[in-house]
Amino acid sequence: MEFFHLADELEKIKQQNLYRHRRIISSPQGVEIEINGKPVINFSSNDYLGLANHPDVIKSFKKATDSYGVGSGSAHLVCGHSHSHHALEEELAEFTGRERALLFSSGYMANVGVISALMNRRDQVFEDRLNHASLIDGGLLSGAKFKRYRHNDLNDLQKKILDREGRTLIVTDGVFSMDGDLAKLPELTSLANDKNAWVMVDDAHGLGVLGKTGGGVVQHCGLTQQQVPVLMGTLGKSFGTFGAFVAGSEELIETLIQKARTYVFTTALPAAIAEATRTSLKLVIADSWRRDYLKQLVTRFRVGASQLNFQLMQTDSAIQPILIGDSQKAVEISEALLNRGFLVSAIRPPTVPKGEARLRITFSANHKEQQIDLLLDALGTIPQ
Ligand SMILES: *Cc1c(COP(=O)(O)O)cnc(C)c1O
């Protein structure tokens, strides 16, 4: 056993203030949750529209278990692809303005599966330095020549793209998960066009929140399937359920069905999750008040936090980080806030670069203005 030296390794992680613990939640997901029996106001969830515990979504889930039970029994290509999955894929294609969509069991799996299905050793993949870990892993796993460019720096990207045989794929988060800022997609897609490259956008944090009907960053920027041939979205965030999808051309989706190993070799999502998601998709489209109200909350927070002289990032998205720098300090503030009844996560390396530890504050359409004010009051009492 001791050959692996796990205890030493764990001790080292502790000394670097990077040790992670799980909190045990004993309530449904929402703006007020219960941690170890104690109620807290939640500013850490990605349930931006407040649909994870929506009565209509729950009702659809329960009803679908009457028709389909719980387990899907096998992969989509064997006997796990139900009518509910199929209908959801068609609705997601229409929602995103793409020819087709394909469900994956998680966003992580979608990203790993897509990049490695499309790219191989002859090809080149370029990724923003702040892309989500699953995109980075997908790029590395594909075996393609892999380069990261400076965050949102298109000059750096342009310099790195070499004319060579094979395919070129540029991959970016739509809304960056730890900074909350948007990718410069209009410029990026035009650069890609000049270089005969494809663009893949992971819009985990833009879908539902940005765009007139919640179509995310591609709707916000008006980008077509031709400009962004590979669009990936997750269902566990704004949609409040679970899973992910990729949307694009007929040929892209058929290629993924044949070749994406994380699609072929895994059990399909439960059909009841697909039914619940069909209902949350309807709510995402119809309830534009959720997006409008979320924006209002973000503005209220930004005005208050800048009066307190906190260092905010340039973004109006539902992700509002406060830069702290030192990992230990970020953890201490997060703990102090928790003692006062607020759940705000401290994000540390390796999730963010060294020296850029931060509090990651996220908002939900279910928050009340008064809860934002209470958070600001609590932040105001913390020594900086
Ligand atoms: C959450 C997230 C993922 C992973 O999605 P899961 O469905 O949670 O596996 C991928 N990309 C980004 C940008 C994310 O924020």
The ligand as a Tripos MOL2 file, in Angstrom:
@<TRIPOS>MOLECULE
LIG
   15    15     1     0     0
SMALL
NO_CHARGES

@<TRIPOS>ATOM
      1 C1        -20.1900   22.3780  -16.3190 C.3       1 LIG1
      2 C2        -19.3970   22.5090  -17.5660 C.ar      1 LIG1
      3 C3        -19.1040   21.4150  -18.3620 C.ar      1 LIG1
      4 C4        -19.4070   20.0090  -17.9370 C.3       1 LIG1
      5 O1        -20.7530   19.7310  -18.0090 O.3       1 LIG1
      6 P1        -21.3440   18.5540  -17.1040 P.3       1 LIG1
      7 O2        -22.6650   18.2730  -17.7090 O.co2     1 LIG1
      8 O3        -21.4230   19.1030  -15.7230 O.co2     1 LIG1
      9 O4        -20.3900   17.4130  -17.2230 O.co2     1 LIG1
     10 C5        -18.4650   21.6350  -19.5660 C.ar      1 LIG1
     11 N1        -18.1100   22.8760  -19.9460 N.ar      1 LIG1
     12 C6        -18.3280   23.9660  -19.1780 C.ar      1 LIG1
     13 C7        -17.9000   25.3080  -19.6590 C.3       1 LIG1
     14 C8        -18.9840   23.8060  -17.9580 C.ar      1 LIG1
     15 O5        -19.1810   24.8670  -17.1920 O.3       1 LIG1
@<TRIPOS>BOND
     1     1     2 1
     2     2     3 ar
     3     2    14 ar
     4     3     4 1
     5     3    10 ar
     6     4     5 1
     7     5     6 1
     8     6     7 2
     9     6     8 1
    10     6     9 1
    11    10    11 ar
    12    11    12 ar
    13    12    13 1
    14    12    14 ar
    15    14    15 1
@<TRIPOS>SUBSTRUCTURE
     1 LIG1         1 GROUP 0 **** ****
